[in-house]
Amino acid sequence: MGTVGATSGTAVGAPSPEAALRGEPPGNPCRILRVAGPLVEMEYADGTAMYDLVSLGEAGLPGEVVAISSGTVTVQAYEYTGGLAPGDTAFPHGSPLSARLGPQLLGGIFDGLLRPLSGAGEWLLPGAARAGAGQPAWSFLPKAGAGTRLSEGEVLGELRGPGPVRIQVLVPPGSCGVVERISAEGSVPQDAVVAVVGGTEVRTSTSWPVRRPRPVRERVRDQEPLNTGQRVIDLLFPVARGSTVAVPGGFGTGKTVLLQQIAKWCDADVIVYVGCGERGNEMADVIAELSALEDPRTGGRLADRTVTVANTSNMPMMAREASIYTGATVAEYFRDMGLDVVVIADSTSRWAEALREFASRTGALPAEEGYPADLASAIAAFYERAGAVTTLGGGRGSVTVIGAVSPPGGDLTEPVTAQTERFVRCLWSLDRDLAYARHYPAVSWSGSFSRDAVALGARQAATGDPAWPARRDRVATLLAEADRLSDLVDLIGIAALPAQERISILAGRLVREAVLQQSALSPLDAYCAADKTAALVDAVFAVVDHCRELVDAGVPAGAVEEVDFGPVVRAREEVGPDDAAGVAARRDIVLARLREVR
């Protein structure tokens, strides 16, 4: 039997965990002793435990227990505490802060506690309940019959709605037994009980504590690539499904645009976009674009398979702290259905600032730059929620976490960036010089890494592209050689270099301009399939090899450099996302011009 708020089912007769988040006070009242911004101290009540939900004051402001000591309970408030004073009443709920999970999430916009923002009004009033706009009807299709014995995680039925994702109704973790009752096929209302398994009611919606990872059968080691459609990533710094990525970069380096591109074009089943402390106008742009963009996989709206958690910089700071755990919980909910989910957190630096703010209120001993001493543990706990797993029901699902980092002044040695690099599998570091040169995505090929590349290269070689590892290695070598020589060019000029080294400089420029650059605004270049990426790289290799043959034959390097390489450079924007033949045709044009050089 699952406990209330800890499983996706509710024991018959148990109180609703959603009632706690709405501020309905089931517990004994306590007296508030101290209020200091988001920090509230209150008297201890029997049964109060860490991470329990608390309603504060007459408005019922939501808060969470973060410390218990000497008869005093410390609570972090998730709403503005202006007007709350010592002597006011607090109501502990006896259950942890939980997220309400269900089909209503897809296409929805929520705050950091997963309360719907649609229909919430222009201003969010502290303590006000937010029911959200009316939900579309969902049709329930049973997949099991009464009398069937099922274990945790097995499928009871499906919910089908307007979007492409079919929501599975699963036996709750910790529950098993005979299906005593199951609803017939047809429309079901929101939060309806659709089955009873072993005495546990199973609803269309469920609840789960946001700080507790949902259970799985095991983690899997086989790595499959997550295709992002961005050439610099898929070619040089690939990421596996269930892996972790950090995207550090200073202001103006293109973090938000890169993350939006991944949200639009990656081949995940569900996207969970967490706007954690970012500017409201950027969040509004994300929502508007997702709503307007056609899903390339289904032809419908991309928003129909996206969950947006919008906790902007002008919203309560401590809700920012909870928002990334909320996003991870939502992702795990869909993962348990055997889906591949991507969590995009923009940005974890703003989340860490919330940790620093609250730690300063509690008087905790500060570490570097005022961050709490357990910052590394908090970062690790978040990224550990990622993984490719075998679900309780025996299927395979994954959660891939991509977190932006916004170091002040672009200082990549500051604590959040430095600690994050310790725990992620991939680092896509954004370079300010590239961004200022209008080279986007501004992913630094010298400052980034992918610990998944070797395993994914072996998989690519085994599944139809044996040249992938060698292609990646040669591109990295050309870029490194061009970077090394560019420093010499700045000192002595390119005319002083030997001919072959001048071709190396040319090769680096062609790789950057013809392959790595990618326009998010171009309908033909915003997304790039693997075949087109391979064709572009092979075209550059063919041109570079022919240039080297010419200089070996005595042709002056200057004459080779004067050739118009435009057809290859422009191919990325002139041919379709998967048109490898169009790239080859433009390669042949440039090769023909090189044959005329004397």
C-alpha positions as CSV (number, residue, x, y, z in Angstrom):
1,M,0.0,0.0,0.0
2,G,1.4,3.4,-0.9
3,T,1.4,6.3,1.6
4,V,-0.4,9.5,0.8
5,G,1.7,11.9,-1.1
6,A,4.4,9.3,-1.7
7,T,2.8,7.2,-4.5
8,S,0.8,7.8,-7.6
9,G,-2.3,6.3,-6.0
10,T,-4.3,7.2,-2.9
11,A,-5.4,4.7,-0.3
12,V,-9.2,4.5,-0.1
13,G,-10.4,7.1,2.4
14,A,-7.1,9.0,2.6
15,P,-6.9,12.8,2.4
16,S,-6.0,14.3,-0.9
17,P,-2.3,15.5,-1.1
18,E,-3.4,18.3,-3.4
19,A,-5.4,19.8,-0.6
20,A,-2.1,20.6,1.2
21,L,-0.8,22.6,-1.7
22,R,-4.0,24.6,-1.9
23,G,-3.5,25.6,1.7
24,E,-6.2,23.6,3.4
25,P,-5.0,23.2,7.0
26,P,-5.5,19.6,8.3
27,G,-3.0,19.8,11.2
28,N,-2.9,21.5,14.6
29,P,-2.1,25.2,14.5
30,C,1.4,26.5,15.6
31,R,2.5,30.0,16.5
32,I,5.0,31.8,14.2
33,L,8.0,33.1,16.2
34,R,10.1,35.0,13.6
35,V,9.8,36.2,10.0
36,A,12.9,37.3,8.0
37,G,12.1,37.5,4.3
38,P,11.5,33.9,3.1
39,L,12.7,32.5,6.4
40,V,10.0,31.8,8.9
41,E,10.4,30.1,12.3
42,M,7.5,28.5,14.2
43,E,6.8,26.3,17.2
44,Y,7.3,22.6,16.8
45,A,4.2,20.5,16.5
46,D,4.0,16.7,17.1
47,G,4.6,14.8,13.9
48,T,6.3,17.6,12.0
49,A,9.1,16.2,9.8
50,M,11.7,17.6,7.4
51,Y,10.3,18.8,4.0
52,D,6.7,18.8,5.3
53,L,4.4,21.4,3.8
54,V,3.2,24.3,6.0
55,S,0.5,26.9,5.5
56,L,1.6,30.3,6.9
57,G,-0.8,33.0,8.2
58,E,-4.3,33.7,7.2
59,A,-3.4,33.8,3.5
60,G,-2.1,30.2,3.8
61,L,1.2,31.0,2.2
62,P,2.9,27.7,1.3
63,G,6.2,26.9,3.0
64,E,8.4,23.9,3.5
65,V,10.2,22.6,6.7
66,V,14.0,22.8,6.2
67,A,15.3,22.5,9.8
68,I,14.0,21.3,13.2
69,S,16.0,22.2,16.3
70,S,15.3,22.7,20.0
71,G,11.5,23.0,19.6
72,T,11.8,25.4,16.7
73,V,10.9,24.6,13.1
74,T,12.5,26.6,10.3
75,V,10.4,27.0,7.2
76,Q,11.3,28.5,3.8
77,A,8.3,30.3,2.4
78,Y,7.4,30.1,-1.3
79,E,5.5,33.4,-1.4
80,Y,6.1,36.9,-0.5
81,T,5.9,37.2,3.4
82,G,5.0,40.9,3.7
83,G,2.4,41.3,6.4
84,L,3.2,38.0,8.1
85,A,4.3,38.6,11.7
86,P,5.3,36.8,14.9
87,G,2.2,35.5,16.6
88,D,0.4,34.6,13.4
89,T,-0.8,31.0,13.0
90,A,0.9,28.3,10.9
91,F,-0.6,24.9,10.0
92,P,1.7,21.9,9.4
93,H,0.2,19.4,6.9
94,G,2.1,16.3,7.9
95,S,2.9,15.5,4.2
96,P,5.8,16.6,2.0
97,L,5.7,19.2,-0.7
98,S,4.3,17.3,-3.7
99,A,3.7,17.9,-7.4
100,R,0.3,17.1,-8.9
101,L,1.0,14.9,-12.0
102,G,-1.3,14.1,-14.8
103,P,-2.4,14.7,-18.4
104,Q,-3.1,18.3,-17.6
105,L,0.7,19.0,-17.6
106,L,1.2,18.7,-21.3
107,G,0.9,22.1,-23.0
108,G,0.5,23.8,-19.6
109,I,2.4,26.7,-18.0
110,F,3.0,26.4,-14.3
111,D,4.9,28.2,-11.5
112,G,7.7,26.7,-9.5
113,L,5.3,24.7,-7.3
114,L,3.5,23.3,-10.4
115,R,0.5,25.5,-9.9
116,P,-1.1,26.5,-13.2
117,L,-0.5,30.0,-14.4
118,S,-3.1,30.0,-17.2
119,G,-6.1,32.1,-16.1
120,A,-4.2,33.4,-13.1
121,G,-4.5,37.1,-13.9
122,E,-2.0,39.8,-14.5
123,W,-0.5,39.7,-11.0
124,L,-0.1,36.6,-8.8
125,L,-1.4,37.3,-5.3
126,P,0.3,35.6,-2.4
127,G,-1.7,32.7,-1.1
128,A,-4.3,32.8,-3.9
129,A,-5.4,29.4,-5.2
130,R,-4.8,28.9,-8.9
131,A,-7.0,26.4,-10.5
132,G,-6.0,27.1,-14.1
133,A,-8.1,27.1,-17.2
134,G,-10.4,24.3,-18.1
135,Q,-8.7,21.1,-19.1
136,P,-9.6,19.3,-22.4
137,A,-11.5,16.0,-22.1
138,W,-9.4,12.9,-22.0
139,S,-10.6,9.5,-23.2
140,F,-9.7,6.4,-21.0
141,L,-8.8,3.2,-22.7
142,P,-8.4,0.2,-20.3
143,K,-5.5,-2.1,-20.9
144,A,-6.3,-4.6,-18.1
145,G,-9.4,-6.3,-16.9
146,A,-11.0,-6.8,-13.6
147,G,-9.5,-9.8,-11.8
148,T,-6.1,-9.4,-13.4
149,R,-3.2,-9.4,-10.9
150,L,-0.7,-6.6,-11.6
151,S,2.5,-5.4,-10.0
152,E,3.8,-1.8,-9.5
153,G,4.5,0.1,-12.6
154,E,2.4,-2.1,-14.9
155,V,-0.1,-0.4,-17.3
156,L,-3.8,-0.2,-16.3
157,G,-4.9,2.0,-19.2
158,E,-4.2,4.9,-21.5
159,L,-5.5,8.5,-21.5
160,R,-5.8,9.9,-25.0
161,G,-6.2,13.6,-25.5
162,P,-5.6,16.3,-28.2
163,G,-1.8,15.9,-28.1
164,P,0.5,13.3,-29.5
165,V,1.6,11.8,-26.1
166,R,-0.5,9.0,-24.8
167,I,-0.6,9.1,-21.0
168,Q,-0.3,5.7,-19.3
169,V,-2.2,5.1,-16.1
170,L,0.2,2.9,-14.0
171,V,-0.1,0.8,-10.9
172,P,1.4,3.1,-8.2
173,P,4.9,2.4,-6.8
174,G,4.6,0.3,-3.7
175,S,1.2,-1.2,-4.7
176,C,0.2,-4.5,-6.3
177,G,-2.7,-6.9,-6.3
178,V,-5.8,-7.8,-8.1
179,V,-7.6,-5.2,-10.2
180,E,-10.9,-5.0,-8.2
181,R,-12.5,-2.4,-10.5
182,I,-11.5,-0.6,-13.7
183,S,-13.5,2.0,-15.7
184,A,-14.9,1.2,-19.1
185,E,-13.6,3.0,-22.3
186,G,-14.8,6.5,-22.6
187,S,-14.3,10.1,-21.4
188,V,-13.3,10.6,-17.8
189,P,-13.3,13.8,-15.7
190,Q,-10.2,15.4,-14.2
191,D,-8.9,13.5,-11.2
192,A,-11.4,10.6,-11.7
193,V,-10.8,7.3,-10.1
194,V,-10.3,4.9,-13.0
195,A,-9.3,1.7,-11.1
196,V,-8.9,0.1,-7.7
197,V,-5.9,-2.2,-7.4
198,G,-5.3,-4.1,-4.1
199,G,-7.5,-1.6,-2.2
200,T,-5.7,1.4,-3.7
201,E,-7.6,3.9,-5.8
202,V,-5.8,4.9,-9.0
203,R,-6.7,8.3,-10.5
204,T,-6.0,10.0,-13.7
205,S,-3.9,12.4,-11.8
206,T,-1.4,11.6,-9.1
207,S,0.9,13.2,-6.5
208,W,4.6,12.7,-5.7
209,P,7.1,14.5,-3.3
210,V,9.3,16.7,-5.5
211,R,12.5,15.9,-3.5
212,R,12.1,12.2,-3.7
213,P,13.2,10.4,-6.9
214,R,10.6,8.1,-8.3
215,P,11.6,4.4,-8.1
216,V,12.9,2.4,-11.0
217,R,13.9,-1.2,-11.5
218,E,17.5,-0.5,-12.6
219,R,19.6,1.9,-14.5
220,V,20.8,0.8,-17.9
221,R,24.3,1.2,-19.3
222,D,23.5,1.0,-23.1
223,Q,23.9,4.5,-24.5
224,E,21.7,5.9,-27.3
225,P,22.4,9.3,-28.8
226,L,20.0,12.2,-28.2
227,N,19.9,13.9,-31.5
228,T,19.6,17.7,-31.1
229,G,19.7,18.8,-34.7
230,Q,22.6,21.2,-33.9
231,R,25.7,20.3,-35.8
232,V,28.4,21.4,-33.3
233,I,26.7,19.3,-30.6
234,D,25.8,16.2,-32.6
235,L,29.2,16.1,-34.3
236,L,31.7,17.2,-31.6
237,F,30.0,17.0,-28.2
238,P,27.2,14.4,-28.5
239,V,25.0,13.6,-25.5
240,A,23.4,10.3,-24.7
241,R,19.8,9.8,-23.6
242,G,19.7,9.9,-19.8
243,S,23.0,11.9,-19.6
244,T,23.7,15.4,-18.1
245,V,24.8,18.6,-19.7
246,A,26.0,22.0,-18.4
247,V,25.9,25.0,-20.7
248,P,27.9,27.8,-19.1
249,G,28.2,31.2,-20.8
250,G,28.3,34.9,-20.0
251,F,25.7,37.4,-20.9
252,G,25.0,37.6,-24.6
253,T,26.6,34.3,-25.6
254,G,23.4,32.7,-26.7
255,K,22.5,30.3,-24.0
256,T,18.7,30.8,-24.2
257,V,18.6,30.6,-28.0
258,L,20.7,27.3,-27.9
259,L,18.4,25.8,-25.3
260,Q,15.3,26.9,-27.2
261,Q,16.7,25.2,-30.3
262,I,17.2,22.0,-28.4
263,A,13.7,22.2,-27.0
264,K,12.3,22.6,-30.5
265,W,14.4,20.1,-32.5
266,C,15.7,17.3,-30.2
267,D,14.2,13.8,-30.7
268,A,12.8,13.5,-27.1
269,D,9.2,12.5,-26.5
270,V,8.5,15.2,-23.9
271,I,10.3,18.5,-23.1
272,V,10.2,20.0,-19.6
273,Y,11.4,23.6,-19.8
274,V,12.1,25.1,-16.4
275,G,12.6,28.9,-16.6
276,C,14.4,29.3,-13.3
277,G,14.8,33.0,-12.4
278,E,15.2,34.2,-16.0
279,R,13.8,37.5,-17.3
280,G,10.1,37.5,-17.9
281,N,10.5,38.7,-21.6
282,E,12.7,35.7,-22.4
283,M,10.2,33.4,-20.8
284,A,7.4,35.0,-22.7
285,D,9.3,34.5,-26.0
286,V,9.9,30.8,-25.2
287,I,6.2,30.3,-24.5
288,A,5.1,32.2,-27.6
289,E,7.5,30.3,-29.9
290,L,6.6,26.9,-28.5
291,S,2.9,27.7,-28.9
292,A,3.4,28.8,-32.5
293,L,5.9,26.2,-33.7
294,E,4.8,23.1,-35.6
295,D,6.1,19.9,-34.1
296,P,8.3,18.4,-36.9
297,R,7.6,14.9,-35.5
298,T,3.8,15.0,-35.4
299,G,2.7,18.0,-37.4
300,G,0.8,19.4,-34.4
301,R,1.8,22.0,-31.9
302,L,5.2,21.6,-30.2
303,A,3.6,22.9,-27.0
304,D,1.4,19.8,-26.9
305,R,4.4,17.7,-25.8
306,T,6.0,20.4,-23.7
307,V,5.6,21.2,-20.0
308,T,6.7,24.8,-19.1
309,V,7.6,25.7,-15.5
310,A,7.9,29.5,-15.5
311,N,9.5,30.9,-12.4
312,T,10.8,34.3,-13.6
313,S,13.1,36.7,-11.8
314,N,10.2,38.8,-10.4
315,M,8.5,35.8,-8.8
316,P,9.2,34.7,-5.2
317,M,12.9,33.6,-4.9
318,M,12.5,30.4,-2.9
319,A,10.0,29.0,-5.4
320,R,12.9,29.1,-7.7
321,E,14.7,26.7,-5.4
322,A,11.8,24.2,-5.7
323,S,11.3,24.6,-9.4
324,I,14.1,22.4,-10.6
325,Y,13.0,19.6,-8.4
326,T,9.5,20.1,-9.7
327,G,10.8,19.8,-13.2
328,A,12.7,16.6,-12.4
329,T,9.6,15.1,-10.8
330,V,7.5,15.9,-13.9
331,A,10.2,14.3,-16.1
332,E,10.3,11.1,-14.0
333,Y,6.5,10.9,-14.3
334,F,6.7,10.7,-18.1
335,R,9.9,8.6,-18.0
336,D,8.0,5.9,-16.0
337,M,5.7,5.5,-19.1
338,G,8.7,4.5,-21.2
339,L,9.2,7.9,-22.7
340,D,12.4,9.8,-23.3
341,V,12.3,13.2,-21.6
342,V,14.6,16.2,-21.7
343,V,14.7,18.7,-18.7
344,I,16.0,22.1,-19.7
345,A,16.8,24.3,-16.6
346,D,17.6,27.9,-17.5
347,S,19.4,28.7,-15.3
348,T,20.9,26.8,-12.4
349,S,22.9,29.9,-11.4
350,R,19.6,31.7,-10.4
351,W,18.6,28.5,-8.5
352,A,22.0,28.6,-6.6
353,E,21.4,32.3,-5.8
354,A,18.2,31.3,-4.0
355,L,20.2,28.8,-2.0
356,R,22.7,31.5,-1.1
357,E,19.9,34.0,-0.2
358,F,18.2,31.5,2.2
359,A,21.5,30.4,3.7
360,S,22.4,34.0,4.6
361,R,19.0,34.3,6.3
362,T,19.7,31.2,8.5
363,G,23.2,32.4,9.5
364,A,24.8,29.3,7.9
365,L,28.6,29.4,7.6
366,P,29.2,30.7,4.1
367,A,31.6,29.1,1.7
368,E,33.2,30.6,-1.4
369,E,31.4,33.8,-2.6
370,G,28.7,33.4,0.1
371,Y,27.2,30.1,-1.3
372,P,26.3,27.5,1.3
373,A,28.9,24.9,2.1
374,D,26.6,22.1,0.7
375,L,26.3,23.7,-2.7
376,A,28.2,20.8,-4.4
377,S,25.8,18.3,-2.8
378,A,22.8,20.2,-3.9
379,I,24.0,20.4,-7.5
380,A,24.9,16.7,-7.5
381,A,21.5,15.7,-6.1
382,F,19.8,17.6,-9.0
383,Y,21.8,16.0,-11.8
384,E,21.5,12.6,-10.2
385,R,17.8,12.7,-11.2
386,A,18.9,12.1,-14.8
387,G,19.4,8.6,-16.2
388,A,18.3,5.9,-18.6
389,V,16.4,3.3,-16.7
390,T,14.3,0.2,-16.8
391,T,11.0,1.2,-15.3
392,L,9.1,-0.6,-12.7
393,G,6.8,-1.9,-15.5
394,G,9.8,-3.3,-17.5
395,G,9.9,-0.6,-20.2
396,R,12.8,1.7,-21.0
397,G,12.7,5.5,-20.4
398,S,15.2,8.3,-19.8
399,V,15.6,11.7,-18.3
400,T,18.3,13.9,-19.8
401,V,19.1,17.1,-17.8
402,I,20.5,20.1,-19.6
403,G,21.3,23.0,-17.2
404,A,22.4,26.5,-18.2
405,V,24.9,28.2,-16.0
406,S,25.2,32.0,-16.0
407,P,28.5,32.9,-14.4
408,P,28.8,36.6,-13.4
409,G,31.1,38.4,-15.8
410,G,31.6,35.1,-17.7
411,D,33.9,33.8,-15.0
412,L,33.9,30.1,-15.5
413,T,35.9,29.5,-12.3
414,E,33.1,30.8,-10.0
415,P,31.6,28.1,-7.6
416,V,28.4,27.2,-9.4
417,T,30.2,26.6,-12.8
418,A,33.2,24.8,-11.2
419,Q,31.0,22.5,-9.1
420,T,28.7,21.7,-11.9
421,E,31.5,20.6,-14.2
422,R,32.3,17.9,-11.6
423,F,29.0,16.2,-12.0
424,V,27.9,16.5,-15.7
425,R,28.8,14.2,-18.5
426,C,28.9,16.9,-21.2
427,L,30.0,20.6,-21.1
428,W,28.9,22.9,-23.9
429,S,30.9,26.0,-22.9
430,L,29.8,29.2,-24.8
431,D,32.7,31.5,-25.9
432,R,32.3,35.2,-25.7
433,D,34.7,35.9,-28.6
434,L,32.7,33.6,-30.9
435,A,29.4,35.2,-29.9
436,Y,30.8,38.7,-30.5
437,A,32.0,37.5,-33.9
438,R,28.4,36.4,-34.7
439,H,29.4,32.8,-34.7
440,Y,26.4,30.9,-33.4
441,P,26.0,28.5,-31.6
442,A,29.0,29.9,-29.8
443,V,30.0,26.5,-28.4
444,S,33.8,26.5,-27.8
445,W,35.4,23.5,-29.3
446,S,38.5,24.0,-27.1
447,G,36.6,24.5,-23.8
448,S,33.9,21.9,-24.1
449,F,33.8,18.1,-23.7
450,S,31.6,15.1,-23.9
451,R,32.3,12.0,-21.8
452,D,29.6,10.2,-23.9
453,A,31.5,10.7,-27.2
454,V,33.5,7.4,-27.2
455,A,30.6,5.2,-26.4
456,L,28.3,7.0,-28.8
457,G,30.9,6.8,-31.5
458,A,31.1,3.1,-31.2
459,R,27.3,2.9,-31.4
460,Q,27.3,5.0,-34.5
461,A,29.9,2.8,-36.1
462,A,27.9,-0.3,-35.3
463,T,24.6,1.1,-36.5
464,G,25.3,2.3,-40.0
465,D,27.9,5.2,-39.9
466,P,31.3,3.5,-39.4
467,A,33.1,6.8,-40.4
468,W,31.5,8.8,-37.6
469,P,34.4,8.5,-35.0
470,A,37.1,9.3,-37.6
471,R,35.1,12.2,-39.0
472,R,34.7,13.7,-35.5
473,D,38.4,13.2,-34.7
474,R,39.5,14.9,-37.9
475,V,37.3,17.9,-37.4
476,A,38.6,18.3,-33.8
477,T,42.2,18.0,-35.2
478,L,41.6,20.6,-37.9
479,L,40.1,23.1,-35.4
480,A,43.0,22.6,-32.9
481,E,45.6,23.1,-35.6
482,A,43.9,26.2,-36.9
483,D,43.7,27.7,-33.4
484,R,47.4,27.0,-32.8
485,L,48.4,28.6,-36.1
486,S,46.2,31.6,-35.7
487,D,48.3,32.8,-32.8
488,L,51.4,32.7,-35.1
489,V,49.5,34.6,-37.8
490,D,48.7,37.3,-35.3
491,L,52.5,37.7,-34.7
492,I,54.1,37.2,-38.1
493,G,51.3,37.4,-40.6
494,I,49.9,34.6,-42.8
495,A,52.3,35.2,-45.7
496,A,55.2,34.0,-43.5
497,L,53.7,30.6,-43.0
498,P,54.5,27.5,-45.1
499,A,51.9,26.6,-47.7
500,Q,50.6,23.5,-45.9
501,E,50.0,25.5,-42.7
502,R,48.2,28.2,-44.7
503,I,45.9,25.5,-45.9
504,S,45.4,24.4,-42.3
505,I,44.2,27.9,-41.5
506,L,41.9,27.7,-44.5
507,A,40.6,24.3,-43.4
508,G,39.7,25.7,-39.9
509,R,37.8,28.6,-41.5
510,L,35.8,26.2,-43.7
511,V,34.9,24.0,-40.8
512,R,33.8,26.9,-38.7
513,E,31.8,28.6,-41.5
514,A,30.4,25.7,-43.4
515,V,29.8,23.2,-40.6
516,L,29.8,24.6,-37.1
517,Q,27.9,27.8,-37.7
518,Q,24.1,27.4,-37.7
519,S,21.3,29.9,-38.0
520,A,18.4,29.5,-35.7
521,L,16.4,31.9,-37.9
522,S,16.9,30.0,-41.2
523,P,14.1,27.5,-42.1
524,L,16.6,25.3,-43.8
525,D,19.4,25.6,-41.2
526,A,17.7,25.7,-37.8
527,Y,17.7,21.9,-37.8
528,C,20.2,19.6,-39.4
529,A,19.8,15.8,-39.9
530,A,22.8,13.5,-39.4
531,D,23.0,12.8,-43.1
532,K,23.4,16.5,-44.0
533,T,25.9,17.0,-41.2
534,A,28.0,14.1,-42.5
535,A,27.7,15.5,-46.1
536,L,28.9,19.0,-45.0
537,V,31.9,17.6,-43.2
538,D,32.8,15.3,-46.0
539,A,32.5,18.2,-48.5
540,V,34.9,20.3,-46.4
541,F,37.3,17.3,-46.2
542,A,37.2,16.8,-49.9
543,V,37.9,20.5,-50.6
544,V,40.7,20.7,-48.0
545,D,42.4,17.5,-49.4
546,H,42.3,18.9,-52.9
547,C,43.8,22.2,-51.7
548,R,46.7,20.3,-50.1
549,E,47.2,18.3,-53.3
550,L,47.5,21.6,-55.2
551,V,50.1,23.2,-52.9
552,D,52.1,19.9,-53.0
553,A,52.1,20.2,-56.8
554,G,53.6,23.7,-56.5
555,V,50.5,25.9,-56.8
556,P,51.0,29.0,-54.7
557,A,48.9,29.0,-51.4
558,G,47.7,32.5,-52.2
559,A,46.1,31.3,-55.5
560,V,44.3,28.5,-53.6
561,E,43.0,30.9,-50.9
562,E,41.5,33.2,-53.6
563,V,39.2,30.5,-54.9
564,D,35.5,31.2,-54.2
565,F,34.4,28.6,-51.6
566,G,30.9,30.1,-51.3
567,P,28.9,27.2,-52.6
568,V,30.2,24.9,-49.8
569,V,30.0,27.6,-47.1
570,R,26.4,28.6,-48.1
571,A,25.2,25.0,-48.5
572,R,24.1,24.8,-44.9
573,E,21.5,27.5,-45.6
574,E,20.6,26.7,-49.2
575,V,19.7,23.0,-49.0
576,G,17.1,21.2,-46.9
577,P,17.8,19.8,-43.4
578,D,18.4,16.3,-44.8
579,D,19.5,17.1,-48.4
580,A,22.9,15.4,-48.6
581,A,22.7,15.3,-52.4
582,G,22.4,19.1,-52.5
583,V,25.5,19.5,-50.4
584,A,27.4,17.1,-52.7
585,A,26.4,19.1,-55.8
586,R,27.8,22.3,-54.2
587,R,31.0,20.5,-53.2
588,D,31.5,19.4,-56.9
589,I,31.2,23.1,-57.9
590,V,34.1,24.1,-55.7
591,L,36.2,21.1,-56.7
592,A,35.7,22.1,-60.3
593,R,37.0,25.6,-59.5
594,L,40.0,24.2,-57.7
595,R,40.9,22.1,-60.8
596,E,41.2,25.3,-62.8
597,V,43.8,26.9,-60.4
598,R,47.3,27.0,-61.7
